[in-house]
Amino acid sequence: MTAVAAVRREHDLLGDRDVPAEAYWGIHSLRAMENFPVTGTPISVYPQLIEALAAVKEAAALANEELGLLPAEKAAAIVAACREIRAGALHDQFVVDVIQGGAGTSTNMNANEVVANRALELLGHGKGQYQHLHPNEDVNLSQSTNDVYPTAVKLATITAAHGLLRAMAVLQDAFAGKAVEFRDILKMGRTQLQDAVPMTLGQEFSAYAVMLDEDRSRLAEAVELIHEINLGATAIGTGLNAPPGYAETARRHLAAITGLPLVTAANLVEATQDCGAFVHLSGVLKRIAVKLSKSCNDLRLLSSGPRAGLGEINLPPVQAGSSIMPGKVNPVIPEVVNQVAFTVIGNDVTITMAAEAGQLQLNAFEPVILHSLATSLTSLRAACVTLAERCVTGITANTEVLRATVENSIGLVTALNPHIGYTAATSIAQEALTTGRGVAELVLEKGLLPADRLATLLTPERLAGAGQG
């Protein structure tokens, strides 16, 4: 005989439904799961969002208690439940899909139900006994999805962005370390994939570190804009159903809970409908992705070979590269970072379209903005750490190859141009290209410069721009 699963009956405006008795989520979450079987990815995949929702609910309970709207016993239970969730408990109960209609209402209701049912347990009641503590009337008191959800998204985004900033610093340090290690290794620079003028391999890697440093600064600036919240705006920014002083009281508690310098938007009507800060942040993430991908393109090109490519550097081998070609090793770490970058660029288009599609007093598409931003931030963070630890720190230089390219390159004549004249330099370049002989050899043969002067002009320090001897 098959055992019948225990259920509890809950009610909403559409009628009654049975909910698993042990579930902390309720009827609103159940309907959302049925209505939005879209990605198969629940909001619990983003723990920063779950912790942010709990922080908002905790701040709201404290504000409502302080303003005399919520009895102390209920407030204490809600706060305790929220703190458990912020510590990592019950995340598996946040079950609604990350992509959902309703401007995030399903996410907010999922949070209200989980917090309410855990608070009921703490008060000695059973799950679903909402006459003692209600998801809407108590947990959602003085709130609307339209101020809870954007505020939680911003908190989650700040946390994720700080993680990316730390990861970028790890990768920057890895590139900077290689810049020091390779500072005396001369090589040919290239423009348009053609020989240009000499430089050091250290200078090449230093440029990658500087690019990351610049982008870290731009990301930190963009994150500052995310600290402006609309908590207290309720439905459209007028603060309907929130008591006087609620917005500031809730902000103060939320700032204390999160440790973040949060500020309430000057105009809550504007803040409730505007997604400009998300668009700006996404643009910065796209900038990071583009430049990171360019650096990975360079690493793949510089390490191409080992015999038929440039072969100037060696990437650490991390796995076999082919199921058919023995001995083949591919640049798989730069390749995966490239793919992360492509995803971030696509997410930026999604965020742009979602922000533009808002109408009148609300943007209904913040769930896909959250999903896209969170994916970009977490993927970029992982990509930076992976690139640093699994690739950059293990790169080695093929010094003999690098030296040979400098000695045999006609680009070397550019360094001699001011000393032998453009016409003579052009003649030397053409002859070197035709005969395959070295530039220095031809200059000495034609008596254009004495040997000691030529040696001085072709020192690595001067060729790489470290001196002007």
Phi, psi and omega in degrees: 000130182281130178288142179269126180295139180287138180226166169233152182260130177236161186232141170221189186294342179268350180133204183254146175216151175271134180240141177308132188300327184272355182286139174275339173280166186230207189294323180293320177293322179301312180296322179296320178298323179287324185279332188235060174277068194262293185263340187077006181251113179284160180298341180295347177294342178248086183300331178299324179292317180297316179294325178292318177300317179296322178296319179295316180295322177295315179297320180296318179297317179295320179294316180295323176293314181299326182271003174083017182265336186236126179302148184302322182295316178294317180300316181297321180292318178297315180299316181297317178298317180296321180292325175296317180294319179294337178274000175112357181281151170064015180298330180291349179273356177267094200250350184287153182292147181295330176259121187207149170283168175095014173061024179097006181301319181297321177295315180297317180292323175303315179295316180302317183290317180296314179297316182297314184291326175289321178296321177300317178300318181295334178272359178092015180250169179271160176299140178086355179275068191288351176294341180267328178198121192253140179301318182273311188288334183247304182292324182262013183302133179067017184233166169221156171308327189286350169245332178291309187295310179299324179295316179295320178300319180294318178298315179296322180293320178300314180299313181295322180294323177296324175296320178293319179301318179294320180293322177296324177295322177298314181291320177301315179297323179295315178295319180296323177297320177291327177300319177291315181299324185258016189295337183254008182265112183279144178208175175266132169280160181224142170233134183056032181065016176249154178305133177246254179228163182292155175205181173257154175297329176298319177297322179298314181286331177297324179298321178295321178294318181294320178300318178294320179298317177299316183289330174297320178296318180293322179293317179300321177296316182295324180294328179303324181291338183281351181281354177272122185241165179242021179301129186104351179286336189052231196291310185229003179113356180273348180078018180303134179076004171254137184288160175304135179087356184295315185303313181289322179295316179294320178299317181299315179294319181294321177297320179292321181293316187269340185075017182256145179280070183283146177229146176276134181301144181295325180234106186287334175295315178295315185294332182286335182254345188266128177248022185300324181294325177291320178297317180297314180298317179298323177298322177293320178297323176296318177302313179300315182297317181298314183288324177294320179294321177299317178298321179290325173302317180297315180299320179293320181289314181296332181263005184298147183142223012278345183251328188254012179239201178291315175059034182277330178229163176243125172275145180297131178288127183242345176193160177296145189260351185208147175273353183234333184257104182299138175084355183282134177233129184254158178280064191291330181290309173302325180296319181289327176293320174306315183291325173299317180299318179299320180296317180298319179296319176295320178298325179297321176297316179301313181297319179300312181294320180294319179294321180292331187280356177299149182229130174055239192271005183205146170258117184278358191250020178296333175302318180285334173295314177303308184302316182290315179298313182297319178298315180297314183295312183289323180292318178296320179300310180297322181296318181296315180294317180297315179298319180294309190279327185259357183221292193300315184295340181258007181289137174236160183256140172268083190298324181294319178297316181297317180296318182296322181294325178291312184295329184261357185276137174288346176297341179298334183293338179300323179293337182265350184308315181293344187255338179241353179092151185295320183295314179294322180296320178296319179296317178299316181299315181296318181292320178297319180294320183286318187267340184081005178279162182281151180298312182299319179301316182290322179298316179293318181300322182272359177069027182285333178212147174290156185301319182292321178293319179298317179299321179295316182293335184256018176291148180304322181299317182285317182299326182271003175088007180283343179208168182233041185297000000 
